[in-house]
Amino acid sequence: MSDSKAIQKHLELKGKIETGLKVELTPENLALLYTPGVGEASMMVKNQPDSANQLTIKGNTIAVVSDGSAVLGLGNIGGQAALPVMEGKAMLFKALADVNAFPICLDTQDSEEIIKTVINIAPNFAGINLEDISAPRCYEIEQRLQAELDIPVMHDDQHATAIIILAGLINATKVVGKDLLKAKIVIIGAGPAGYATTKLLKHYGINDIAVCDSKGVITQNREGLDQYKKEISTDKYDKPTTAEEASKGADIIIGLSRAGAITDTMVRSASAGPIVFALANPVPEIMPELAKEAGAKVIATGRSDFPNQLNNVLVFPGIFKGMVENNIKSVTPQIKIKTAEAIASIIEKPTVTNIIPSVFDPKVATTVAKSLE
């Protein structure tokens, strides 16, 4: 077995989370909280289903659900191998927002089985956080579950990424003195994060967005598009266009792809002082030093060792805390925009190297939750 510090820490802890008791197990409490008193609580839930939120752990507990088919940086490693990651998500929910969360790692990658399983376990939870499920299955799974359940369902890889990008752009455009609503944006990567980011930016009111996949800009006249790529296609190009061509004159270039997907040539051909978000992990689409040398004004990555880390952990604890506390049933575009604006507001005077709060800033989850009241 490996002697790395990470493995040794996992061996030491034997899991990152555990259950605990809120009261001492005395004879009196046993009678009140188990038999015979628990029968009264069960009958109240039967007669008043919503009372489960006040009488049980359900009211403040999130299921972190994954089939392990698209684990960041690791690919399709399966449900059990994804458990350390989902435990980590549960740890962050508790530490940053005091929200209980439990990892549910499934031994199936069949969409229908996943949907059925989550519906069947939903009575235990106040919300469902889908994680690391591959595209395009993740779109249908999320949509079907949200339609079936009366609790919020959010695929973190899509929406938390989109929210933190919008928050970063709100402050980055202030730094460079540009109008975000009028900005020309190029997004490199048309997976779940690229799809959700494009949809959210359009809801925010931004219209000039070119999304690029491995074939170039996704144009409306391209043949063979699935329904999801059709939704994020653009009519601004009447012929095949490369990402390099689309980047000419761009105000903002966002990487949601792989290392090397953004070149210094693309940055040099953009508008003066462009914003570059290179969010691939662990190696960004373009390294910050190279982007800066090419003329980028504000640069963000997903890494903690560079300024302006755009990380989903700034989003999911607070947004679920706010939805649970305010009995919000679904994650609407308006909820996402409120969350992004709340996160951006924490940085009162954004600068080139400070457009987003730290993942350790204790105000983030509380500020997001309050914004949803």
C-alpha positions in Angstrom: 0.0 0.0 0.0 1.2 3.5 -0.8 3.1 5.5 1.9 1.9 8.8 0.5 0.6 11.4 3.0 -2.8 11.3 1.5 -3.2 7.6 1.8 -1.8 7.6 5.4 -4.3 10.3 6.3 -7.2 8.3 4.9 -5.9 5.2 6.7 -5.7 7.1 10.0 -9.3 8.5 9.7 -11.0 5.5 8.1 -13.5 7.9 6.6 -13.9 11.6 6.7 -17.4 11.8 8.3 -19.3 9.9 11.0 -22.7 9.9 12.7 -23.1 11.3 16.2 -25.7 11.8 18.9 -27.3 15.2 19.7 -28.3 14.0 23.2 -26.9 11.7 25.9 -28.5 8.2 25.8 -30.2 8.2 29.2 -33.2 6.1 30.2 -35.4 9.2 30.0 -34.2 10.1 26.5 -34.4 6.5 25.3 -38.1 6.5 26.2 -38.7 9.9 24.5 -36.6 9.4 21.4 -37.0 5.7 20.8 -39.6 3.4 22.3 -42.3 4.3 23.2 -42.0 8.0 22.3 -40.8 7.6 18.7 -44.2 6.2 17.7 -45.8 9.6 18.2 -43.2 11.2 15.9 -43.8 8.5 13.2 -47.5 9.0 13.3 -47.1 12.8 13.1 -45.0 12.3 9.9 -47.5 9.9 8.5 -50.4 12.5 9.1 -48.3 15.6 8.3 -45.5 14.6 5.9 -43.8 18.0 5.9 -43.2 17.6 9.7 -40.3 15.2 8.8 -38.2 18.3 8.1 -38.6 19.4 11.8 -38.7 16.0 13.5 -35.9 14.2 11.8 -32.5 14.6 10.3 -34.1 15.0 6.8 -34.6 18.7 7.2 -30.8 19.4 7.1 -29.4 16.5 5.1 -28.2 16.3 1.5 -27.5 13.2 -0.5 -24.3 13.4 -2.5 -25.0 10.9 -5.3 -22.6 9.6 -7.9 -22.1 6.6 -10.2 -18.4 7.3 -10.5 -18.6 7.7 -14.3 -16.9 11.0 -14.7 -14.7 11.7 -11.6 -12.7 14.9 -12.1 -9.2 14.0 -13.3 -9.8 10.2 -12.9 -12.6 9.4 -15.5 -14.9 6.4 -15.1 -13.6 4.7 -12.0 -17.0 3.4 -10.7 -19.1 4.1 -7.7 -17.0 2.5 -4.9 -13.8 4.2 -6.1 -15.7 7.5 -6.1 -16.5 7.2 -2.4 -13.5 9.1 -1.1 -14.4 12.0 -3.3 -18.1 12.0 -2.3 -17.1 11.7 1.4 -15.0 14.8 0.8 -18.0 16.6 -0.5 -20.0 15.6 2.5 -17.1 16.9 4.7 -17.2 20.3 3.0 -21.0 20.6 3.4 -20.7 20.1 7.1 -17.5 22.2 7.7 -18.6 25.2 5.6 -22.4 25.4 5.9 -23.2 23.1 8.9 -25.3 21.0 6.5 -25.3 17.2 7.0 -24.5 15.3 3.8 -24.0 11.6 3.1 -22.3 10.0 0.1 -24.5 7.7 -2.0 -22.2 5.9 -4.4 -24.1 3.6 -6.8 -23.0 0.3 -8.3 -24.8 1.0 -11.6 -24.4 3.4 -14.5 -27.8 2.7 -16.0 -29.7 6.0 -16.0 -33.1 4.4 -15.3 -31.7 2.5 -12.3 -30.1 5.7 -11.0 -33.3 7.7 -11.3 -35.3 4.9 -9.6 -32.8 4.5 -6.8 -32.6 8.2 -6.0 -36.4 8.6 -6.1 -36.7 5.6 -3.6 -34.2 7.1 -1.1 -35.4 10.7 -1.5 -37.6 10.6 1.7 -34.4 10.7 3.7 -33.1 13.9 2.3 -33.8 17.7 1.9 -31.9 17.9 -1.4 -29.9 15.8 -4.0 -26.4 16.8 -5.1 -25.5 14.8 -8.2 -21.8 14.5 -8.7 -19.4 13.2 -11.3 -22.0 11.6 -13.6 -21.0 11.5 -17.3 -22.7 13.5 -20.1 -25.1 13.3 -21.7 -26.7 11.0 -19.1 -26.3 13.7 -16.4 -28.7 16.0 -18.2 -31.6 13.6 -18.3 -31.0 12.2 -14.9 -31.1 15.7 -13.3 -34.1 16.8 -15.3 -36.1 13.7 -14.6 -35.3 13.7 -10.9 -36.2 17.4 -10.5 -39.5 16.7 -12.3 -40.3 13.8 -10.0 -39.1 15.1 -6.6 -40.3 18.1 -4.5 -36.8 18.8 -3.2 -33.9 20.6 -5.0 -31.8 18.5 -7.3 -28.5 20.0 -8.6 -25.8 18.4 -10.8 -22.8 20.2 -9.2 -20.4 19.8 -12.2 -22.9 21.8 -14.3 -24.4 24.4 -12.1 -22.0 25.1 -9.3 -19.3 25.6 -12.0 -21.6 28.0 -14.0 -22.4 29.9 -10.8 -18.8 30.5 -9.7 -17.8 31.5 -13.3 -20.6 34.1 -13.3 -19.5 35.4 -9.9 -15.9 35.7 -11.2 -17.0 37.5 -14.3 -19.1 40.0 -12.4 -16.0 41.2 -10.6 -13.5 40.6 -13.3 -15.4 42.9 -15.7 -15.4 45.6 -13.0 -11.6 45.4 -12.8 -11.1 45.8 -16.6 -13.9 48.4 -16.9 -16.1 46.4 -19.3 -19.8 45.8 -19.5 -20.4 42.1 -18.9 -23.7 42.1 -20.7 -22.0 43.5 -23.9 -18.9 41.3 -23.7 -17.9 38.9 -26.4 -17.3 35.5 -24.8 -15.6 32.4 -26.1 -16.1 29.1 -24.1 -13.7 26.3 -24.9 -15.4 23.1 -23.9 -19.0 21.9 -24.5 -19.3 19.3 -21.8 -21.7 19.7 -18.7 -19.8 22.7 -17.4 -19.7 24.4 -20.7 -23.3 23.7 -21.4 -24.5 24.9 -18.0 -22.3 28.0 -18.1 -23.5 29.1 -21.5 -27.2 28.6 -20.4 -26.6 30.6 -17.2 -24.8 33.5 -19.0 -27.6 33.7 -21.5 -30.2 33.9 -18.7 -28.1 36.7 -17.2 -28.5 38.6 -20.4 -25.3 37.9 -22.3 -25.9 37.2 -26.0 -22.5 37.1 -27.7 -21.2 33.7 -26.7 -19.4 31.2 -29.0 -19.0 27.7 -27.5 -16.3 25.5 -29.0 -15.9 21.7 -29.0 -13.2 19.6 -30.7 -14.7 20.6 -34.1 -14.7 24.3 -33.5 -17.5 26.8 -32.8 -20.9 25.1 -32.3 -23.0 26.8 -35.0 -26.7 26.4 -35.6 -26.1 25.2 -39.1 -23.7 22.4 -38.2 -25.1 19.0 -38.9 -25.4 16.2 -36.3 -25.9 18.3 -33.2 -27.7 16.7 -30.3 -30.4 18.6 -28.4 -28.0 19.9 -25.8 -25.4 21.3 -28.3 -28.3 22.9 -30.2 -29.3 24.8 -27.1 -25.9 26.4 -26.8 -25.2 26.9 -30.6 -24.7 30.4 -32.1 -26.1 31.9 -35.3 -23.2 34.5 -35.5 -21.2 32.4 -37.8 -22.4 31.1 -41.2 -19.4 28.8 -41.9 -17.2 26.5 -39.9 -15.1 28.5 -37.4 -12.2 27.4 -35.2 -11.7 28.4 -31.6 -8.7 30.5 -32.7 -10.8 32.4 -35.2 -13.6 33.0 -32.7 -11.1 34.3 -30.1 -10.2 37.3 -32.2 -11.5 40.4 -30.5 -13.0 38.4 -27.6 -13.3 40.1 -24.2 -13.5 36.9 -22.3 -12.1 33.4 -22.9 -13.2 30.6 -20.6 -11.6 27.2 -20.6 -13.6 24.2 -19.5 -11.6 21.7 -21.5 -8.1 20.4 -21.1 -4.5 21.5 -20.9 -3.3 23.4 -23.9 -6.8 24.2 -25.3 -6.1 28.0 -25.0 -3.0 29.2 -26.7 -1.1 32.4 -26.3 -2.0 33.3 -29.9 -5.7 33.2 -28.9 -5.1 35.5 -26.0 -3.0 37.9 -28.1 -5.7 38.1 -30.7 -8.4 38.9 -28.2 -9.5 42.5 -27.3 -7.2 44.7 -25.2 -6.7 43.3 -21.7 -8.9 40.2 -22.0 -10.2 38.1 -19.1 -9.0 34.5 -19.2 -10.5 31.8 -17.0 -8.5 28.6 -17.5 -10.3 26.1 -15.3 -9.0 22.6 -16.3 -7.5 20.7 -13.4 -4.8 19.9 -12.5 -3.2 21.6 -15.6 -5.1 24.7 -16.9 -5.8 25.3 -20.6 -3.1 27.9 -20.4 -0.7 28.6 -17.6 -1.3 32.0 -15.9 2.2 33.2 -16.7 1.8 32.6 -20.4 -1.7 34.1 -20.4 -0.3 37.2 -18.7 2.6 37.5 -21.1 0.1 37.3 -24.0 -1.8 40.3 -22.6 -4.5 38.9 -20.3 -5.5 41.3 -17.6 -7.5 39.1 -15.2 -6.7 35.4 -15.0 -8.4 32.7 -12.9 -7.8 29.0 -12.6 -9.3 26.2 -10.6 -6.1 25.8 -8.6 -5.3 27.0 -5.1 -1.7 27.9 -5.9 -2.6 30.7 -8.2 -4.7 33.9 -7.5 -8.4 33.8 -8.3 -9.3 30.2 -7.6 -12.7 29.5 -9.0 -13.9 26.4 -7.1 -17.3 24.8 -6.7 -16.8 24.6 -3.0 -17.7 28.3 -2.9 -21.2 27.4 -4.2 -22.7 24.1 -3.2 -22.6 24.4 0.6 -24.3 27.8 0.7 -26.8 27.3 -2.1 -28.1 24.0 -0.5 -28.1 25.7 2.9 -30.2 28.5 1.5 -32.6 26.2 -0.4 -33.1 23.9 2.6 -33.7 26.8 5.1 -36.1 28.6 2.7 -38.0 25.5 1.5 -36.9 26.1 -2.1 -37.9 23.1 -4.3 -35.8 23.6 -7.4 -32.6 25.2 -8.6 -33.9 27.9 -11.0 -31.8 30.3 -13.1 -32.9 33.1 -10.7 -31.5 31.1 -7.7 -28.2 30.6 -9.6 -27.9 34.3 -10.4 -28.7 35.3 -6.8 -26.0 32.9 -5.6 -23.4 34.2 -8.1 -24.2 37.9 -7.2 -24.0 37.0 -3.5 -20.6 35.4 -3.9 -19.3 38.3 -6.0 -20.6 40.9 -3.4 -18.2 39.6 -0.8 -15.3 41.2 -2.6 -16.1 44.9 -2.2 -13.2 46.2 -4.2 -12.1 43.5 -6.7 -8.6 43.7 -8.1 -6.6 41.8 -10.8 -5.6 39.2 -8.2 -8.7 39.3 -6.0 -12.0 38.8 -7.8 -13.4 35.9 -5.7 -13.4 35.1 -2.0 -11.2 32.3 -0.6 -12.7 28.8 -0.2 -12.0 29.2 3.5 -13.9 32.5 3.9 -16.5 31.8 6.5 -18.9 34.4 5.1 -19.5 32.7 1.8 -22.0 30.0 2.8 -23.9 32.4 5.1 -24.0 35.2 2.5 -25.3 32.8 -0.2 -27.9 31.3 2.1 -29.2 34.8 3.2 -29.4 35.9 -0.5 -32.0 33.2 -1.1 -34.4 34.3 1.7 
